[in-house]
Amino acid sequence: MPKVFDWRGYRFYFYSEEGTPLEPPHVHVRKDGSEAKFWLRPFVSVAYNRGFSGIVLRRLAQQVIENRERIEAAWNGYFTGND
């Protein structure tokens, strides 16, 4: 499970083998047993939320928006081997 970055104790990551065929670029966020998944395109949106409040989810979405290029670079580097 490649980690992209941490922010205030939240871990932003993706799974190395998720979906066949491979799902489009996205990121998971986890902290204290709660987890959410965000699609990156065509715009950042919540795929699912398990345990985060609405306020926290909005803050996490903002972090995904601000770091979308970083997340996509990590995703593409991992899955295409072009870091």
C-alpha positions, 0 to 999 in steps of 0.5 A: 500500500504505497503512501503518498503523504501524511497530513495531521495524522491522516495517511493518504495512500493507494493500494498496489493491486486494486481492481481488475481492470485497474481502477482510475486514479484515486486516493484512500485516506485513513485515521483512527479506524476511519477511511474514505476514498476519493476519485481524482478526476474529472473532479475530486469526489468522495467514492466512499466514507466510513467514519469521517464527519462531514467537516473532516471529509470536506477538509480531506477533500481540500487536501486531495484537491491541493495535492492532486498533482502529487497524488497523480504523479505517485499513482502514475509513477507506481503503475507505469514505472515512470517516477 
